[in-house]
Amino acid sequence: MTAPRAIINKLGMFLDKCHQAAWRLKDPSNLAVTRILFGFLMVLDIHIERGFAEVDHRFGDFTQCHFPLFDFVKPLTFQWMCMLYLLMWLGACGIMLGYNFKLSCLSFSVPYWYVLLLDKTSWNNHSYLYGLLSILLLFSSANHYCSIDAWIDPNIRNKPVPNWNYILVKFQIFLLYFYAGVKKMDPEWLGGYSMRNLGSHRVFTPFTVFLSEETIEYYMVHLGGFILDLTVGFWLLWPKSRPLALFFATSFHVMNAQLFTIGMFPYVCLATLPVFCDDDWPKRWIAVCPGLLRKCLPDATKITNVCDSPVEKRGKNSSFKLTLMGLYVVTQLALPWSHSVTQGYNNWTNGLYGYSWDMMVHAWETMHVVVTVKDKTTGRINYLDTEVFVRNDKWVGHADMIYQYAHCVKDRLGAVNMTDVAIYVDVWRSLNGRFQQRLIDPRVNLLEAEWSPFRPTPWLMPLLTELSAWRQKLNQLERTVFDWSDSSRVAFVADFPGLSMDNYVPAGVTNATIQVLEGQVELSIENGTRSYLNVNDTASLPSSVMHRITTTSNIPACYMYTFVGPSSDSPSANASSRNAKTPQSTTHEDVSLMTPFAKSLALVGQSLLNLVFGIPLVMHNKTRKLPLCTHTVKLLTVFHGDVESTPTRCRSVPWRVVTSPAVRAGCCGNECEEASRNLELRQQQQQWCRSHNLMLYVGVLLDVLHHQRCLQNRAAA
């Protein structure tokens, strides 16, 4: 009995120490700074990365496919989604101002997590981080300083806060850095394969004086990033090393903001760095400001009762709160390593990208995607335009979302009386500079396939790790091809035994050749020519003709395409990764003509008019496409150029809008009539508002410009 009693006593002493540390009173000013900066950045982020300005495109089309984490999570109607986003934005404003703080946190957090769970294609680590910080702020007392609540209620004004308010935020930010460093222990990162072509970016210009681009990429980007992520959290916790840690962390995030298009993430990290400093540093800064400026700043009075009563008295629910904090800590420690449980979300890498803190460890590149729809009744083969039912291409890299996509397409095709169909998806991707290869088995009908979140996906093709050693040689071959001319292009492909790939060389591409690097393939030209190619064999590919490459060896075959053609911004223009910052692709032209804030306001105004008065809605520049090309020719995106079309052939280009007028009219619908209808609806809205003496911003000018541009394009065609 002595041993158990001793254990219980030690456990009680440990819990007492935890209570003293968690409920030690701290100055609220540092936490208030974190609250204000986080709220301000979320006010901006909601319009941009959260998609407030594109609610009409995300949720205004009932044919849109969504990829929720749980199938029972469904989007609201467009009007109510606008109201939900408005509630989230008002919550962010309330967090920033510290007004009705708890209600504001709820107003932000609940819609935020709902929208996040509604669409896995928008998941990333920083989106997950924002949601966690909103929960931590909800349970904190961050409104005790520099807030409207504190100005209204003297009882909380400048009142000290329990230390656990700071501990949990520090823990979450520490874990962000530390786990990011642990995940970078991956051989792919330490080997220098994850981030490529960054050494030439302008942020590294000062270092190119004495370092080569390859040295910068390996030692500064890979090894430097690994060491900083793994250790900077410890530096921030130790007061003596904190100034140096703040300098390096600030430089790191400023560089990331220039290198990558990752929204507010670098700025949120910068906003949370001061939380590691002393709890009263804002007041000390205010105290040394000039007298006139100090009068405009919050009160810098030090809290005297912190010394008198350093620990908050134990309350009725203190043990319960301590238990909740412990559960939160354990959950955050364990969740990034839960991939052995949620095996259905694993692909070539572990789990969904969004909660694992494996930031930038894996660089993906998609060469092309072919979606084949077979009508079982007639046997007819159709090829689906991959842009029709989705907003972006993130779904192609995850088996769970490909499965959801196939079933969504089945439901959409049912509207055109195609009910008895089979759907096959062929995805070609490259991981960290490897060969382009198939991600899933193209022979599996996804409507009959099995998928479970807790079992491995049986129709997932394995990563060809036996070809990983080729990466150094691929880099050399790539540089050799690029030296030929500015228009030289290369693509490296690997395929499994018995499988084949159909391809087409557009007329604008010249000197197209294929060379086998390993294994054996059969080359079949559309006109009937057939030949076998072994290692180092090369064959020329005629333009404007389909060809098929079939792997005939018992081992996976790899080969490379070389060609000369027009430059392209497509991610598959070359087989090399392009990780440097590039403009975000925008499906809709109106984003550049109207600021996100103004458009969000217009969408809210439309929704209110529709809900209250029944005024018709307008979707900005919504291009409708006929989803199916009913001919049996596929055009992959190894090559690039304008597509020649004839009345008997429709070649749809995945990821790229077909530029031929005949193909646009035949396969992509007619957006000019849509713009004209939008213009008429806008004018009806304006007329109604005038007749009811309402002043409301509407984008009539936007639709007039788009309508005129469509007519000009039609005349030119």
Disulfide bonds with the S-S distance in Angstrom:
Cys65-Cys408 1.97
Cys650-Cys667 2.33
